[in-house]
Amino acid sequence: MNIFQATPGVQLNATIKTSLVGASLLLSACSGNYSGGPAPDGGSGPGTPGAPSKTVQEFFGKSVKTNMNFCRTCHVPDGVADTDEGKLFMLSANSSEDYDNVYKSWIALDKGVETNKILTNPSDPAQHHSGGQPWPVGSQPYNAMKVVLGCWDNPDNCAALLAAGTTTPVTSEFPLLGSARGGHLWDDFCVDKPDNTVLPDDPRTLVVPGVNKNKAVYMNAWWQTCQEGNKPANCGEQRARVARGYPIVASAGQVGAGSFFSGSSSTSSYSFPAADYAGMWDSVLSMSARPDNFDDLIAQRWGMPLSPTRNPYPLAGEDPNKTNGGSGQLPMGVTQLRKADGSWTGNLNVTCSICHGGGIGSASDGPGLGSVYGTNSLSDITLMFTDLSRLAPQQSALAIIAQNKVRGTGNITNFQLFGLLTISEITTIPGYLSIQTQPSTGTEDPPVWWNVGHRSAKFFDAGQVTDAKRIELSFHFPNTPFHTDMAADKKWILDHQQDSDAWIASQKSPAWPENKLGKINTALAEQGAILFHSKDLWSPTLKNTVPKPPGGNGSCASCHGAYSPRYVNDTAYLDTPALEGIAANVVPIDVIDTDRRRLDGNSAMVATYARQDWFAYSDGEKNADGVPLCGDWNDKSLRGDRELGYLAPPLYGVWATAPYFHNGAVPTAWDVLKPSDRHSIWRRWSNTARPDQTSQVMGFRYDLAAYDNQNLGWKYDALACGVTGTTPYIDCNPADAAPTIQDFLNLIYANGGLVWNLANLPILTNAQAEDRKIYNTRMYSQDNGGHEFTSVLTDQERKALIEYMKTL
């Protein structure tokens, strides 16, 4: 998550006041804490200078000039410190001018030594320096600059100061830019290492009470171990787990692919013949003949990219076992079932990629791009199940129960539905019926998988710890809801959870494709790195109207974690560099203030029900109150004094995760950082149908030409109330804030969660499918408010932060 004030009560004359107010922004680029970790080369720097400097200019060149490179990041023309006030301390691109420029600044800032803002701003927390406190009192930069200022202030004593100052070496610093791009430490650690290499500990297990106490990055979402055998013995075992987990989760025609309520079985009561799927050109698309682009049309209609690997099904007249599965290509959310001997069955079933498969550009745009596992914001799963209900009646239940109201979102953690997984366990039925009176969790945009390895808790509200792995395979839970052998069905999950989790956590975010979206402005990104990790958004002079959250330094990193190598290796930010990129801060709802329906839906009654649920480890270790330690962490008995709120996510690959917020209500990062620019009704750009197929429903564009590289998000159109798909006074109001029928419906959904799912008009026409592309923030659970604390940023600071986020 996320700078300066004169001492209260002190009256200043105009000249001094101007100097001090201006100095509030000084040195915002002088970042990095010199008490941090070892130098990048493993040493302590270039060592002690030799003979004492004869002049202050010589000393400046030896002991100060290098430090000015840090300040130069922002204090240059067009940098974030190039403001009316910041000009009191301004460097140039030419480092040979540093001595003269610093001297001019010293004069402008009323001279002196310890009281001069050149020293106090970057060393005294009370100054609320945008760049943090990179020059702690006693550090090399502080002491060296103190010598220089002392020589200027008292030339007669300069020789003695220079002699004493020669013992201070210049400290080497880590770079400002760098990213692990998510994934898990173990997979990175094992690159090029032999199989018998012993693994380090999982850094997420360090997130326990007391971690990072009084540090810049705040953590309160504690790790909890839920089962034995989490840590493989060595790199070979870790690689084997990832390899076994791939077919279970990716589910793209492999032997052992997981599928809807069927485990990894080659048979399923939910499957349907490939011939019926292949015939949807008639039954669903209402076309006169099978089109040459049938596979792409289905992928477009459902918002599910075609699988990145071969994922075949047989066409009419094809024998799948004579055509290696068939010549058709399935979208990511569907797989053809196979027997253990590798033979194809000709039957299809859906997979977890209906919610967790998406697309970012094309494979030719760069590594990791194209069809991507573990991200979405594209699919319309209710439309998909509606279409499938015409092929297979057993799929119709999920057509009647709305899984989403808006394309690109889901309602995947709605406990009103979730309890159906174990409804056959008769003891849970009374509790399950009682939670139908609780609010629906509503619209959600599934979080990306490439950040799982840097999260101590899962779900937007940190409702379960990350090690609660059972839930990850719930969509594949065999034989739901008709468990004739519940023990065997649960065993399938227990047998596969470690492998599936290992593959999910191994996923990496795609790097910013400079060849397609433009080169990153490194100088601006470095400014953003400093602001991201150091700028206190609650500095008194900013007058932030949002309550200040507990802990941390008030910066973006305080909630979202540290990523820059400079700060990762700074003990003022993290206890250990192993905590790089880990985000474990549940931000109180009164601070984050984003749509609270997701939070309200996991109420105290739901928490009580969860105590009985096997997926919430009702059979696991319990606390003194009898509450499962791997259960619902919104349960007061587990969370203790931690306020309810939303978990700030890690930001690896954040450029590729738009739209933003847990409900996908904000289309670009710029809109996140500048709340006043948000729109009430908007719609992402869609693909254009071929001239001979204009009646077909096309999906959202995810080619990079539809990406907004300035604002970081997918291009969209702001819509007015009354455009096609919105009905004034029902869906929206021309006066915007005035009441609508939706406000009345919101009261119903907030007091009966299942109604949100059942009050679902069947999708009978293409026009209805098109209307589901409109994001209306007046509808239940789709509010786009919150994150208002970033309103105090300047536009130049927003540009710098966005440029930095491109590097993550």
N, C-alpha and C positions, 0 to 999 in steps of 0.2 A: 504494500500500500504506500500506500502511502498511508529579509529574515533577520528584521533586526530593529532594535528599539533602544532609545536613549534611556538612561537610568531614570525611573519614575521620580518626580518631584524636583529634578534638577533643571533650572532655567538656563538655557544656552543662548548666547548671542547669535545672530544670523549666520555669521561666517563659520563659527565652530559647529553650529547645528548642521549646516549644509555639509560640512566635512564628515561629521559623524554619521549622518544619515546615508551619505554617499558611500561611506566605508562599509556600510552594512553588507554590501555585495562583494567586498574585496576578497580576492583569493578564492573565489568559489571553485576554481579549477585546481587549487593546490591540494589535491586529494591523496588518499592513501595514508595509513597511519604508520609512522616509522617505527612503531613498536611491534610491527607485524612479524610474519614468519620470516624464514631465511631468504636470502637473496636467491634469485632464480638459478644462479650457478652453484648454489650450495654454500657459498662463502658469505662473508659479511660486508662485501663491497670492495672497492679498489685499495683499501688499506690506508694507513696513516700517511698524510703528506710528509714530504721530507723536510727541508730547511724551512724555518719560519718565513712567512711572506713579508716582504719589505714594504709593501704598500697595501692600502685597503683595496685598490683595484685588483692587485694580484691575488689577494685573499678571496675576493669575490669570485674571481675566475676559477679558483681551486675548490672552494667549499660552498659556494652559493649558486653559481651559474647553472649547474646541473639541476638543482631544485626548481629553478625557474621554468624548466620544461613542463613541470606539472601545472604550474600556474598559467602557463601559456595555453593550455588546453581551452580555457574559457575566456581569459582576459586578453583577447585579441580583437581587432575589428571584426564585427559580425558574429562574435561569440556570444554566449548567453549572458556574459557579464558586460557586454557593450551596451550599457544603459547610461542615462544621465548621471546616475550616482557611480556606476562602475567605472566610468572614465577617470575617476580619481586614482585608479590603479589599472593602468593599461600597458601591456607589453606589445611588441610587434613580432612579426614573423622572423625578424633578424635578431638572433640571440646576441650578436655583438652590441646591440643597443640596450641590453638589459640593465647594465650598470646605471646608465644615464636615466633610463625610464623609472627604475626603482628609486633613484635619488629624487627625481621630480615628485614621485608619489609621496615620499617621506616628507618633503616640504609641504605638499598640499594637505597632508594629514597632521600638520601642526608639530612635526618633529618629535623629539623625545625618543625613548628607548622602550622600556617595558610597557609604557602606556600607549605606544603607537599602534594603530590598527593593523599595521603590517605584521606585528607580532601577536596582538591579542585576538584578532579575528580568527586565524587558523589554529589557535591554541586554547581559547577559553570557550567552553560550551555555552556560557551565558551570552555570547555574542550571536549565537544562532547562525553561524556561518553556513551558507548553502553547500559548501564543500566539506562540511564536517569539521573535525579537528585534526588535520593532517600533520600539524606541527605541535605536538604536545610539549609542554614546558619540559626542558631538559633533553629533547630530541636533537639530533644533528641539525636539521633545518632551522630549528628554533635558535639553538646556540650560535650557529654560524651567522644567521641574520642579525642576531643580537650583537655580535662583534662588529658587523658592518655599521649598524645603526649607532653603536657606541662610538665608533671612530668619527662618524659624521657629527654626532652630538658633542663630542669632546675630543678634538684632534690632538690635544696635548697628551691624552692618555692612550692614543691609538697603538703605539708601539707595544705597550704592555698587553693590550687586548689581542693584538695579532700574535704575539708570542704564545699566549695561553690558548688561543683558538686553533693552533696548528695540530693539536692532538685529536681533533674530531674528524673521523673519516666520513666521506660521503656514502650514503647508503644506497645500494642498488634496489630498484623497485620492480615488482611484477607488472606486467602490462595491464592496461585498463580493459582490453577487449579479449574475449575468449569464451567458449561455451562447450560444455560436454554434450549438448543436444539431447539431454534426457537419457533414457535407457537405464541400465542398472550398473553399478560399480563392478559387479562380478564379471559381466561380459566385457567391459572395457579392460579390466585387469587381466583377463585371460588372453587377450589378443597376442598372438605370437609366443605364448607360453606353453610348455608341454602339459600333457594331460594330468600329470601327477603333482602339479603346482597347487599348494594349499591356498585356499581362498582367505582373504581378510574377512573381518566381521562385516555384516550388513550395516552400513552407517545409519539406516533408519532406526536401528535398535538403540541408538544413542539418544533418541528423543524421549527422555524420561524426565520426571520432575527435577528441576534444578539445572537442566541443560540451558546453556547460553544465558545464565543469570546475569542481569544488568548489561547485556550485550545489545548491539544495534539491531540484530535480528531476533525477533521475539518468537517463542514457541510455547504452545499450550495444548497441542493435540498429541497426547502421549502414545507411544508405541506399546502394544501389548502382544505378546507371543500367544498364538492360539493352538498350535499343534507341534508335535515333535517332528524332527527331520527337515526343518526349513533350510538349513545350510548344507549344501553338498560338500562332500569331503575334499573335492579338488576341481580343477578346471575341466577335466574330462567328464565328471559327473554333471557339472553345470551345462556343458555343451549338449550332453545327452538329454537332459531335461528339456532344454529349449527345442531340440529336434523332435522329441516326442510330443511336445505341446503344440507344435505347429499344425498338424492335421486336425487336432481336436478343436482348435479355436479358429484357424483360418478357414477350414472346412470348404475346400475348393476341389472336390473330387478325389481326394486322397483316400487310401485305405485307412479306416479308422476315423474318418471325419465326423465331427460332432454335428448333431442336428436337433431340431425342435422337439423337446421332450422325449428324446430317443437315445440319449447317451451317444455312443459311437457305434450303435447297432446298424447292421445292414438292412434291417426291416423296421418299419414304423407304422403305427396306425394313423399317423398324420401325413404320411407320404402320398403322393399322387403321381400318376403316370406321366412320363415325359411327353407322351403323345398329346395329352391334354394341354400341357404347357405350350407345346409347339403349335397347337390349334387356337391359341388365344388371338391370333390375327382376325379370327372370325368371332369367337365368343366374347371377347373383351374389346378389341380394337375396332370391331364392326367394319372390317375392310373386305373388299370383294375378292381378294386373293392375297396369298402370303407375300408380304413385301420383301425386297432384297435386303432391307436393313431391319428385319424383325427383331433381332437380338438387341440392337441399339434402341429401338422404339420402346421395348419393355423396360430397359435400363433407364431410359429417360422418364417414362411414365412413373416409375416407382422411385426415381431419384437414387438409384443404386448403380454405380459404375460397373462395367463388366470387370470380372475378376482379373487381377494382374498376371495370373498364370492360367494355363489351360484348364478350363472348368467346363467339361463338355456335357452335352446331352444329345440323344439321337433324334434326328429329323425323321419325318414320315418315311417308312420303308427301310430305315437303317437298323441294323442289328448292333447294339452298342458294343458287343464283344467281338465284332468283326471290324469295327471302326474306331477302336480305342476310345470308347465312350460315346462316340457320335461326332458329328461335324458342327453342331451348334455350340455357342459359348454363352454360359449363364452369367447373370449379374452376381455381385459379391454375396448377396443374401440368400443364395440358393445353391444347393449341391446335389449331385447325383450319388445315390447310395451305392456302396460297393461291399462285396463279401470279403472275408478274410483272405481268400486266395487271390484277390485282385479283380475278380470278375465283376462286371457292371450289372446292376439290377434293372436299369431302365426306369427307376422310380426316383422322384425328387422330393426334397424337403427343405425347409428354410433353415437359416443359421443365425447365429448372433450378429452377423454382419448386417442384418437388416437395420440394426441400430448403431453398430460400431464399424461400419465400412463407408468410406467416402472417397472423395477425389480432390486433388490439388494439382492443377495443370495436367501435363501429360508426361509419360515416361521419358520422352525425348527432351524435356525441359531441364532435366537434371536428376542426379541420384535421389532416390526416395520420393520422387514425385509421380503423379499419375494416380492410379487407384491405390488407396492407402487404408490399411487396417488400423482400427482404433481411433477414427475420427469420423464425424458425419456432417450434420447441418444440411444434408441434401435430401434425405429420404422421406417418403410419405408412407409410413407403415400401415396406417389404417386403410389407405387406398389399396395397398398391396394385398392385405388380407381380404378386403372387399372383392377384389378381382379373383383371388384364389378360392373364395367361397363358391364361386360359380363352377370351379373345377372339382373341389373336394369339400363336401359338407362338413367334414371334421375340422376344417380351417375356419368355419363360419363363426365360431364363438368369438374369435379375436377380430372379426369384422363387426360384430354387434357391439362389442366393448371397445370404445375408442381408445387407441393407443397414443394418439396425438390429435391435436386440433389444427396445427399449422405444419406445413411441410418443413422438414429440417429439424423437428423437435420430437420428443417422446415423453412418455409418462412411465418410464421404466422402473422407478422405485416407489410407485404408488402402493402403499401397504394394503390398501383396500383390495388390490389385485394380488399382491405378493403372497398374501396368506393362502391363496388357493393352491400353492405348491404342496402344502402338507395338510390340506383340508381333510384328507381321509383319516388323519389322526384325530379321533373323535374328541379328545380332551381339549383340542384347540378351538373347537367350533364356537363355544359361547364367547370366547374372547374375540374371535374373528367377526362374529356378528355385531359385537359392540363397537368395533372400530369403524363400522360403516357410517356411524354418526359423525365421524371426525372429518376435518377438511381434506379436500383432495390436494395432493402435492402439485398437480397441474403440469404446466408446460416446462420441459427441461431440454437442454441441449447437452447430450452426453459428453463428459469430459474425455480428453484424449488419453490414449494408452501410453504414449511415450513418456508421460510424466509419472506413471505408477511407481517407478523405482525411486522417486524422490518425494513420495508422500507417506506420511506416517498414518494417515487416515483416509478413508474413501467416502465417496458421495459428497455432494455440495455442502452438506451441513455436518460433515465429519461424523455421520451417523454410525459408522462402524470403523474399526481399526483396519489398516491395510492388510494385516495378516489374517483377517477373517476371510479366508479364500473360498469357502464353500459357495458363497453367493455368486462368484464369478462364473460358475457352471450351472447356475439355476435355470437358464433357458434350455439347457440340455438335460435337465433332471429327468431321468427315464420314467415313462409311464404316468406322468402327471395328467389328470388328477386321480387316475384309477390305479393306485399302487396295490397290486395283489401281493407283492413282496417288498414292503417298504425298506427292510433292512438291506436287501440286495441293491435297491435303487440308490440308497444313500451310500453304499459301499462304492458304487461306480464313481460318485463324486469324490470320495475320500481317496480312491486309487489314482485319480487323474488331476487332482487340484494342484499338486506341486508342479507338475509338468506344464499345465496350462498357464499357471501364474508366471512361471519362468519365461515362457515365450512372450506373454503380454508385456512383462516388465523389460524385456530385451529390446523392444521397439525404440527406434530413434526418430527424432523429428527431422524433417527435411531442412537443409540449409537454404538460406535466401538465395534464389537463382539470379545472380547478378546479370547473367547473359540475357535474361528475359525481363527482369523487373528493374534493372538499372544498378549500377555500382553503388555500394554503400559509401556514404560520405564519412570516412573514418574520423576526421577531425570532429564532425558534429556528433558522431556516435560516441566518441570519447567524452564529450561534454555530457551526453545523456547518461553515460555510465556513472559519472560523478553525481549528477543530480539524482539518479535512480537510487544510489546507495547512501547519499549523504544529505539531501535536502529535507529539512524538517518542515513538513506541511503545516505544522501547528506552531511554528515560530510566532511569537506574540505580535510582530509587526504585520503578519499576514492576516490576522483577525479571522481565522477559520471559524465558521459558525457551527461546524460539525464537532460533536464531543470528541475529545482526544482519546484514542484507544490506550489501553494499558500496555506498558512495556515497549521496548524498542526505541529507535531514534526518530520516529515519525516519518521515515522515508518510505519509498516503495518497497525497498528491500526489507524493511521491518516486518512486513507481512508476507511478501512473495519470495523471500530468500535472497542470498547473495550469489552472484554469478561471475562477476569480474574477478580475474585472478588476483588483482591487487587487494580486493576486499576479502576474498575467500581466504587469503593467507594473512589476514589482519586479525589478531586476537581480540580486537575491540568489536569485531563483528561475529566471529564464530569461535567456538571452543577449539575446533579442529577443522582443517580444510576438508576432511571427510564429509562434513555437513554441506558441502557445496550444492546449491540448487534445491535443498530440501525446504519445502514450505510446510509449516506445521502450526499456523496461527489461525485459530477460529476467531474471526473478528465479530464483536458484538453487533447484533442486528441494529441497535441504535446508532452505531457508527457507520456500518456499511450501507444500511438503509435500502438495499435492493429489495425487490418484490419478496415479501415474507411468506407467501403461500406455501412454498416448498418447506419452510421451517415449521409453519403452523400445522402442516399435514402430518408431521412426525411429533404428535402431541404426547402429553403424559400418558394418555390412555393407550396410544400406540406403543409407547415404551413398555408399559405394563404387559401388553399382549406379546411383545417381542421376547419377554422373559421365558415364554413357553415355546419359542420357535427354534427348530433345529438349525436353521440357517443363521440364527443369532446365537448359536452355541449353547442352547439350553442344557446340553449334556456335558458342557465343559466346566472349567474352573470358575468358581463363584466368589464374590466378596462376602463380607460379613452379613450383608443384607440378603444374601441368596441371589444376587443378580449376576448373570454370566458376564465374566470379564471381557468376553469378545462379543457382547450383545450390542444393544442400542446405546451409543454413547451420548445420546440426548437424554438418557435416563439420569435423573438427578443423582441417583445413588452412585453413578459412575463418574459423571463430569464434575461433581462437587460444586465449587464456587465459580467455575467457568461459565460465563454467560452464553446463552444460546446465540448462535450467529451462523455465518458462512465461512467455510474454510477457504482462505486465499490460495489459489492454485499455484504450482510452479509455472514458470513462464518460458520454459524451453519451447521453441517453435511457435511462440505466441503469434507470430505474423500469420501463421497458417491455421489458426483456430477460430477465426471470425465466423459468425457473429459472437458477441461477447455477453458476459454475465451468465449466470447459471440457467437462465431461461432463453438465452439467445436474443434478447430484446434490443441490443445495441449493435449495429452493423459494422462499425469500424472502431479502431483504437482511438482515433481522434475524438469520436463521439463519447468514448469512455472518459477521456481526459478533460473534455470540455462539455459538461452536461447541457449547457445552454444551446448547443447545436443539435441536440437529439430531436428526432421527429416522432410524432405520435403514431403515424401509419406509414409503413414503407414496404417495399417489395424488392427482393433481389432480382437481378437480371436473369431472364430465362433464355434458353437456346431457341433459335428460330427453326420452325419446322420446314421441311422441304416444300416447295410450291405444290407438289402433288399430294401432300400429307398435312395440310393446314388444319385439319380437324383433330389431329393427335395432340395429346398432352405432352409437352416437353419439360425437361427438368431444368433446375437452376444451372447457370453456366459456372463452370469451375476451371475453364481455360484461363491462362494468365492474362489474356487480353481483357478479361472481365475483372481483374484485380486492381484495386486502387493502391498503388505503391506509395502515394503521398500520405494517405490517411490510414493505411494498414487495415484492409478489409475488402470484402467483395462489393463491387459497385451495385448501387441500388437506386431506386426512384422513391422520393418522398411523395406520398399520395394525400389527396384532399378527401375529407369526409364526403361521401356521396359518389365516389368513383365506383365503377363496376366491381362488385364484391363487397361493398360496404353500404349498409342501409342507414341513413340518418335517423337518429333517435332510437334505433335498435342496436346497431353496432357502434355507433359513434355519434357525436354531436357537433354540428358546425361551430358551436361556441367552445369546443374542445373540453373545457372543464365541467360543463353542465351535465346533469345526470342523463343516463340512457337506460334502456332495458337491460343492457349488460350489467349495470350496477345492481339491478334487482337479482339477476342470475348469480352474480358473485356472492350474494348473501346465501343463496341456496347451496352453491358448491362449497362454501365455507362451513356448512353445517351438515353435509352429507356427501362424503367423498365419492362414493360410487355413482352418484347422480352425474357427476362431471363426465364419467366414462359412458354412462348409459344414455344421457341426453344427447344422442348423436344421430343427426340426420343421415340416413344411408346415402352413400355417394353413388348416385345413379347417373349423373351426367358429367361430361367433360367440363362444363362450366363450373360445377361444384368443385371439381378437382383443381381448376385454375384459381378459384377463390381462396383455396387453402394455401396459396402462396403469399397471401397478404398477411403481414404481421401487424396486428392491431393492439397497441399497448394499453387500450382501455379494457381489453378482455381479461377474464379471470387468470391470474398467475402470470400475466404478460406485461406487467408494469415495467417501464424502462428508467425509473428513478434510481437514486442511490449513487454511491461513489462520488458524492458531491464535494468531498474534501479536495479533489483535484481542481476545483474551480479557482483556487488561489494561484495556479500556475499561469505564467505568461505564455503566449502563443509560441514564442521562441523556445521556451523551455519544453513545451509539448513537442515541437519539431525535433528537438534534441533527444527526448525520451523515445520517440517513435523510431528515430534513426538507430538508437541503441538497441531497441527491441528487435530490429531486423537481424542483429548479430547473434541472438540467443538460440 
